[in-house]
Structure formats: structure tokens, C-alpha cells
Amino acid sequence: MDCKIKKSSDGFYHPESEEQIICLVKKAYEEGLQIRVRGATHSIAHAIYTDPAKDKRHVPNKISVEEPPEGPNINLMLDKYRKLVWEDEKGGIVVVDSGIHLNVDPHDPTGTSTKENGLLYQIFQKGFGFSDLGGITQQTVSGFLMTGSAGGSMMYDLAENILGFKVVDGTGDCRWINKDDEIFPAVSLSLGLLGIITKVRFKFVKTYNIYGQEIT
């Protein structure tokens, strides 16, 4: 299948649209290839990338490995797929492309991740934020969510902000999985193995101050 997108010299495909992602999934399905998506390489390499060709070596199984293994399998980087669309500015409802970072990724090999194009900065400008968040914010939204990452609160839950995922399954079918769908809990902790997330719909809360104290 010709998806009108070529593998870059860095070993990745860099899709710019949902249609290109779907096409690459269909290509993998038709040609019997593996396909995986790189986020911010905050996990170990073997959990991120496809397997190498038979006569090629695996990349080192470490975090922050930037190069995918050699071979015909398909590895995506979503650095050109980071749009944010407000569906309800007053209600805090946003649909974001899965390649958007939470905040700036200091290790982004493309150098295109900035504070200003990160999700947290953009929603803060409108007076919104997550109910809870982890201590590291360099990840892509989809990578953060698919690994079950969250904050450390027993009272507040980042999952409360998620209304749905748009997913491309292994055959190239693309649909929304919403919070009230039976499969939603499985998708939300799937490490991307049930499909590639293309968009996430959030409902954020108003910004707030955090008060804390430490007593010895």
C-alpha cells in the first residue's frame, strides 16, 4: 500500500494526519508488519519499538533510546501531529492529537517540542488544568495515558478528565472509544496494544492552587 509518506532518514515515519496513520496501519496489516509509536522514549526501548529484521540486532533495551531498529517494520513519531481543538471553551472540553506533549520534552530529537505547543500551557491559558498529574511532564499525551501514568493523590484522579480515545485497530478501522463503552478500561491501560490512539477528548477542571504542609 502506498501511503504517500516515506520513512525518514531517522528510521521513523512522521505522519501529519489521522488519515496517514490509518494508511500506515493498513499497510502493516496487509504486509504482515509490526507497527509501533514512539512517544517521549520514557520507557525501555523493547517496550517502544518494533522488532528488528532477522539479520539485524536489537537496539539497547534502555530508556531514551532515540533510534528504532533496522528492518521493514513501521515505527512512528508523531512530532507533526499535535493539534488541539476546543469543543467547549467554557466547559473545558478539548480534543487533542495524540502526539501532543504534556509540556516541553527536553530530549525531543526534532527540537520542535516547546512549552507553548504543550497541552498544559495551552489549557492553562484558558484557565483549565488536570485534576491530578504526575511529577514528569515531558511525555506525549498518548504515551502518558497508555502506560497508566497518573499522579500521587488518593482523592483526585487524572482519569476523571478523560472522555474518550479515538483508536485505529489492527485492521485500520478507526473509531471513538468513550468512557461508557465496555472496552474503555482495557484501552486506557493497553500500552497501545489494542490499537494506535489518534485523538483524546478531555474535560478539564478550572485551575487551582495546591496547599501542602510537611511536619516532622
N, C-alpha and C positions, 0 to 999 in steps of 0.2 A: 504493500500500500504506500502510495506517495502522499505524504502529509504536507508537502510544500515547506518543510522545515528540516534542516540538516543538522547533524551532530556538529557541535562547535569543536574547535581545536583543544578545548579543555576537557573534552570527553563527555560533556553534557549536552542534552537538548535544552533549549531555552524557550519554551512556548510563551506566546504573548496573549493567548486567548483560551477560553474553555474549549472551543472547537478544535484547536491544535492538540490539547491534552487528550480529548476523546479520540482523535485520529491516531495518536501515538499508542493509546491503549488498544485500539482495534488492530493496529499494525502488530503489536506484541502478541495479541490473541491469534491472529491469522498465521503468524510466522513462528509461533511456539517460543517466544522470547520472554525473558523476565523483564519487568519494568518496576522501578522504584523511584521515589522522590527524595531528594536531598533537602533538608531544612537548613539548620544552622550548624550541623555536624556536632551537636551537643551529646550525641550518643556514640557508641563504638561503631567502627566502620562496617563490621559484618552485619550489624542491625540496620544499616542505612542503605548500602549499595547492593546491586545485583552480584551474582557470582561471576568470576572471570571466565574467559574462554578456556577450553580444556588444556591448552598448551601454555596458558598464562598463569602467573602467580597471583594469589590474593593480595590485596593491599593490606598494610599492617592493621591489626584489629585494635585500634586506639581511637580516642576521641579526637576531634578536629582534624581528621584526615580529609584533605580537600580534593584529591584526585580519585575518580571512580576506577574500577578495574577495567582492563582492556577486554574487548570482545564485542560481539554483536548485540548483547543485551542493552536495554534502554534505561539510562539514568537521567532524571530531570532535575533542573534547577529552576525555581520559579521567581527569579530575580526580576523578570519582566512582567510579572503577573501579581500586582499589588494594589489594585484599585479598592476604594472604599466608597460605598453609596449609602447615603442616609435615606431610609424609608420613612422614618418619622423622627424629625429633629427634636420635637417637643417630648416625645415618648422615649427617646434614646434607642431607637431600633435601627440597626446598621447591618448591611450585607457587605462582607469583605472577601476579596480574593484570598485564596489560601496561602499565597506566597508572601503576604504582608508580615513584617516583623512586629513583635510587640513594641520593641524600642530599637535603637541602633545596634546592629551587630558589628562589633569592632573587628571581627575576623572575616567579614564578608569579602570573598576574593574578588568580587566585581567592583567593590568600592561604591556601590550605589545605595546601600542601606544608610539612612540618616535618621536623626531624631524626628525631623519634620515629616518624613514619609512613614514613620512608625504608627501603629494603631493607637498606642497610649496617648501620644502627643495630639493626634488629630481629634480623638474624642474628648480630651481634656479641654481643647479649645471651645467645645460646645457645652462644657460643664458636666461631663459624664466620666465614669470610670467603672472598673470591675468591682464586684462585691468582695473579691479576695484575689490575691495574686502571689506568685512565688517570688523568691528573692533574686532570681535571674531573669532578665527580660530581653535577652538577645535572640531568643528563638523565633522562628516563624510561628504564626498562629496555629497552623495545622499541625506542625511538629510538636508544639507545646501541648495541644489538646489530645492528639492521638497517643501520646505516651502517658496520658493520665496525670500530667503535671497539674499542680494546684498550690495553694498557699498553705499556711500552717494554722488556720483558725478552726476552732471547734464550733463556732457559731455561724460563720459565713462561708459560702461555697461559690466558687467561680462557676460551677456547673449551672447555677441558677441563672446565669446570664446567657446561656446557650439555648436558642430556639430551634436550631436545625442545622444539618450539614447537607450540602449538595455533593453527591458521590457518583463517581464513574466506576461501575463494577468491572469485573474482569473481561466482560464481553464488549464493553464500550457503551452500555446503557447508562444514562445519566438521569438522576432524579433526586429530589429532596427527601431526606430522612428527618422527619420532625420529631419534636420532643415526645409527642403522644404516640408515636409509632412503636410497635413491639420491638423492632430491631435496633432502636436508638441506643440503648445502653451498650449493646455489643459493638456498634460502630464507634461509639465515643471512646472506647479503650482498645481499639483494634490494631494499633501500630500501623495503620494503613493497609492491613492485610485483607480487609473486606472491600477495598476499593480506594481510589485516589480522591481525596477531598479537594473539591474545586472552589467551594464557597462556604462561608459560615454566616449564619444570621444570629446576631446578638441583640439582647435587650439590656442596656446598661443601667446603672444606678447613678444618681446625682453624686458629684464629687463630695468628699467628706474629709475631715481631719482625723488622724489616728492619735488617740491618747494612750499612753502607757506609763508604767512605773516599774522600777526594779528595787526590790528590798532584800537586803542581806541580813 
